[in-house]
Amino acid sequence: MAGDRDYHRKRLLGMLRATWVAQACSVFTILGLPDRIAAGETTAVELAAAANVDPVALRRLLGALAEAGILREVTTDRYELSPVGEYLRSDVPGSARSTAVLYGQEVYRSFDGLLETVRTGRPSFGDVFGLPFYEYLDRNPDFATTFNTAMATAPVSRALTADLLGGAHTIVDVGGGDGGLLAEVLRDDPDRRGVLAELPEAAAQARERLAEAGVLDRVRIVPGSFFDEVPGSGDLYLLCRVLHNWNDANAGRVLERVRVAMPATARLVVLEELLPTTAQPRSASAGAWAAPRTRIVDLLMLVLMEGRDRTAEEYTKLLADNGFAVKSVTEDAIEAVPA
C-alpha cells in the first residue's frame, strides 16, 4: 500500500542520513563541547567563543544535534545534553567520547573505500592511510590512545561464566586490552592471580585500570606482541575479541604461540561474538540497529583490517588446525584444550 511504501522509504532515508549524524557527533566531541555544556556553557555564542569556531555554523550544528536527540534546546539558542548525549562527555562511566572521535575520523575515511574493498577484498584502511591498521596504530600514538580508550569502554564479556573459570588460579589474558576483563575476573575471587599480555600502549592503560580496580598487586603485566611470545605457567588462557582481528594464517600464529606457552593441563577460552549459521530475519521496520551486531561489526572489520568474524564451526576448525580440541561451545565462548 502507498502508506507502507512511504513509511519504508522514510526509514531508508533515515538510515542513509545516519552518517551525517555520526559526523556531527564526532565534530561536536572533538571540539570538547559536551564537556563545556556539562560545565554550564550552554548557548551557541558561548560555545563558539570557547571553541574558537564560527557561531553561525555552530548554531546549525547544534540545531541538527538537537533534532537527532543528542541535545535538547531548552530555550531559544540554549542547549543541554540529552541522556543520549551525556555519553559524549569525557567524565561519565561508559563514555563514548573516544568512539565518536574514532568513528568520525579513521573509521569514516575507511568506509569511503568500501566500494573498492568489495571489489578487491582488500581492507581500504591501508589504501587510505598508507599502512595496514596495526602498523598505523603503532606509529601514531594519538590514534593508539583514542583506539585503546574506545575499546576500553566496550562492555566486559559476560560469556566467561563461573563454569569456564572453575579451578583456574592463574589466568593469562592474551591481548587483554586495558585489563577490564581481567579486573572483573580477579575481583570476583581474591585467590586468583592474573597475567596480562598486551602491546606497550595498551599495557600502560591496563596498569591504570587494574590499579583503580584494586587488583594490580595480583597481576603481572607483560608488554609485547603475542606474535613473539605468550607468557607461560597459566591454568586458563583467554583470547577475548583477539582472533577476529586476524586472517586465518595470523590467527593461527596467535594460537600456535598460546599452544606452545600453555601447560598440558591448561585450558583456553576464546571469547568472540559468533556469527549465526542461519539467516536471522528482521522486520524492515526494526531499523539498522536491529541487525545482528556481529554482522555490522564484521563490515567494520572488512574495511579496517585483515580479520573477520566467524561462526562457531569456523572457530572450531581454526582451533583444530592449530593444535587444540574444542571441549564446549556456549554463547560467544569456546573452551578448548591442547590436542
Long-range contacts (C-beta under 8 A, 24 or more apart in sequence): 7-285, 8-284, 8-285, 11-284, 11-285, 11-287, 14-287, 15-287, 15-288, 18-288, 19-108, 20-64, 21-64, 21-65, 21-68, 21-70, 22-100, 22-103, 22-104, 22-108, 23-104, 23-108, 24-61, 24-64, 24-65, 24-68, 24-70, 25-65, 25-70, 25-88, 25-100, 25-104, 26-100, 26-101, 26-103, 26-104, 26-105, 26-108, 27-61, 27-104, 28-61, 28-62, 28-65, 28-70, 28-88, 28-100, 29-88, 29-97, 29-100, 29-101, 29-104, 30-101, 30-104, 34-81, 34-85, 34-86, 34-88, 34-89, 34-90, 34-97, 35-89, 35-90, 35-91, 37-71, 37-79, 37-80, 37-81, 38-81, 38-86, 38-89, 38-91, 42-74, 42-78, 42-79, 42-80, 43-77, 43-78, 43-79, 44-77, 44-79, 45-77, 94-153, 95-153, 96-153, 97-149, 98-146, 98-147, 98-149, 98-150, 98-153, 99-150, 99-153, 101-146, 101-150, 102-146, 102-147, 102-150, 106-143, 107-300, 107-303, 107-304, 110-303, 110-304, 111-303, 113-303, 114-302, 114-303, 117-302, 117-303, 123-302, 123-303, 123-304, 123-305, 123-306, 124-303, 125-303, 125-304, 125-305, 132-305, 132-306, 133-304, 133-305, 134-305, 138-199, 141-201, 144-201, 144-202, 145-201, 148-177, 148-178, 148-201, 148-202, 148-205, 149-178, 149-205, 151-177, 151-178, 152-177, 152-178, 152-180, 152-205, 152-209, 154-180, 154-241, 156-180, 156-181, 156-184, 157-181, 157-240, 157-241, 157-271, 157-332, 157-333, 159-271, 159-330, 159-331, 159-332, 159-333, 160-185, 160-238, 160-240, 160-269, 160-271, 160-333, 161-330, 161-333, 164-236, 164-269, 164-330, 164-333, 164-335, 165-189, 165-236, 167-235, 168-192, 168-235, 168-236, 168-267, 169-193, 169-235, 170-194, 170-195, 170-233, 170-234, 170-235, 170-236, 171-195, 171-234, 171-235, 171-236, 171-237, 171-238, 172-197, 172-230, 172-231, 172-234, 172-236, 172-237, 172-238, 172-261, 172-262, 173-197, 173-238, 173-240, 174-226, 174-230, 174-237, 174-238, 174-239, 174-242, 174-254, 174-258, 175-226, 175-239, 175-240, 175-242, 175-254, 176-206, 176-238, 176-240, 177-202, 177-206, 177-240, 178-202, 178-205, 178-206, 178-208, 178-209, 179-205, 179-206, 179-207, 179-209, 179-210, 179-213, 179-219, 180-209, 181-238, 181-240, 181-271, 182-206, 182-210, 182-215, 182-219, 182-238, 183-209, 183-210, 183-213, 183-215, 186-213, 186-215, 186-218, 186-219, 187-213, 187-214, 187-215, 192-218, 193-218, 193-219, 193-220, 194-218, 194-219, 194-220, 195-219, 195-220, 195-221, 195-222, 195-231, 195-234, 196-220, 196-221, 196-222, 197-222, 197-224, 197-226, 197-230, 197-231, 198-222, 198-223, 199-223, 199-224, 199-225, 200-224, 226-254, 226-257, 226-258, 227-253, 227-254, 227-257, 228-257, 229-257, 229-261, 230-257, 230-258, 230-260, 230-261, 230-262, 231-261, 232-261, 232-262, 232-263, 233-263, 234-261, 234-262, 234-263, 234-266, 235-263, 235-265, 235-266, 235-267, 236-266, 236-267, 236-268, 236-269, 237-261, 237-262, 237-266, 237-267, 237-268, 237-269, 238-268, 238-269, 238-271, 239-268, 239-269, 239-270, 239-271, 240-271, 241-271, 241-272, 241-273, 243-270, 243-272, 243-307, 243-310, 243-315, 243-318, 244-272, 244-273, 244-301, 244-307, 244-308, 244-309, 244-310, 245-301, 245-305, 245-306, 245-307, 246-305, 246-306, 246-307, 247-306, 247-307, 247-308, 248-318, 250-306, 251-307, 251-318, 252-318, 252-321, 252-322, 255-318, 255-319, 255-322, 255-323, 255-324, 256-322, 256-323, 259-322, 259-323, 259-324, 259-338, 262-338, 264-338, 266-337, 266-338, 267-327, 267-335, 267-336, 267-337, 268-319, 268-324, 268-335, 268-336, 268-337, 269-333, 269-334, 269-335, 269-336, 270-315, 270-319, 270-333, 270-334, 270-336, 271-332, 271-333, 272-309, 272-310, 272-315, 272-332, 272-334, 273-297, 273-309, 273-332, 274-309, 274-310, 274-311, 274-312, 274-315, 274-331, 274-332, 275-309, 275-310, 275-311, 275-314, 276-311, 277-311, 277-312, 277-313
